[in-house]
Amino acid sequence: MGEKKQGEEDLVVKRKKHLQKCAVLLFKQIKNGCNKDICFNTYCQKNPYCKEELSRFKDDKQILGHLYKMLLET
């Protein structure tokens, strides 16, 4: 039984690390965009169709708040 519980805890830790990694990547994508001149990712600063929407974030705190809301929805 202890082995099963340890396995479940390992999964939780792995999922948490994965979510943190995704959040960091998404934060960078929203804030700076990618290496492309034009990108069609909904969360990329280089997307000409989303630039206006993403420009509403005035600082890093607002971007983090948005990411937090997005993570709660998943």
CORBELUR-V706442 format. One record per pair of residues at least 24 apart in sequence whose ideal C-beta (glycine too) atoms are under 6 Angstrom apart, sorted by the first residue. I is the first residue (numbers start at 1). J is the second residue. Records with the same first field share a line. If there is no record, write none. Layout:
I=J / J
This chain:
23=67
27=63 / 67
30=54 / 63
31=63
